[in-house]
Amino acid sequence: MLYHGSSVIVQDPNILEPNRPMDYGSGFYCTTSKLQAKNRALSKTLLPYAYVSIYKVDSGKFEKLRILRFEKADEAWVDFVEKNRRTKGFRHNYDIVIGPVADDKVNRSFSLYENRIITKAELISRLKTYKLVDQYLFHTEESLKALDFVRAEKVIRNVKKTRSDKSNKPRL
């Protein structure tokens, strides 16, 4: 199963051109981590709820696609992510790219590298200490045919209650 977090239910995924550089380029991003999808969904909206769309992968269609897989955040992964983020007009020829996701913590370290504050070796060393979640980029229309929508789940933002929410009684 793969999960996609969004402010809306996504039954029919599309290839999207992002308004900012993404790790693996344009397309439709998923993960095998339901928690990662939930956190991503809630980060995309100011509403108190969002959705995680769930897909089953058609292995017969999946196996026929051009797939680039990164097992870990190594030098090849750093180079690929950097090309996607920094090289204007860069397009790769893969249907699907699978590998670690650069979440907020990873992004901070990656930004230090991109701004040449740390070296590539230092970045990779830092990344080895993080527990990295995966991401799947479906980069072509053909790749989207390997996803079968199963259902969507509504996720609710955990709102912390303040003292005044807990009780209307004055403190003595």
Sequence and secondary structure as in RCSB ss.txt:
>XXXX:A:sequence
MLYHGSSVIVQDPNILEPNRPMDYGSGFYCTTSKLQAKNRALSKTLLPYAYVSIYKVDSGKFEKLRILRFEKADE
AWVDFVEKNRRTKGFRHNYDIVIGPVADDKVNRSFSLYENRIITKAELISRLKTYKLVDQYLFHTEESLKALDFV
RAEKVIRNVKKTRSDKSNKPRL
>XXXX:A:secstr
 EEEEESS  SS   B  SS  SS SBEEEBS HHHHHHHHHHT SSSEEEEEEEEE HHHHTTS EEE SSS H
HHHHHHHHHHHSTT     SEEEEE   HHHHHHHHHHHTTSS HHHHHHHHTTS   EEEEE SHHHHTTEEEE
EEEEEE      HHHH  S   
